[in-house]
């Protein structure tokens, strides 16, 4: 039982340099974990922006198709109106 107590190192007995080195190591580990989390978050943001961009492109393509279809309908109606106008003269 006395051996266990003797093998333990009391933090108050550690040298300041060793304590500072351990704190530095712990800080570096936390920073690395933080960088990893930041990288994952950035990747998720890129994926979301790509998805949003694709959806906007699809919506814009759909709108262009609708406008083109409407233009065709307008052209057809204009042609029919011109035809009716000619007949009425």
Secondary structure, DSSP 8 states (H G I E B T S, - for coil): -HHHHHHS--GGGS-HHHHHHHHHHHHHHHHHHHHHHHHHHHHHHHHHHHHHHHHHHHHHHHHHHHHHHHHHHHHHHHHHHHHHHHHH-
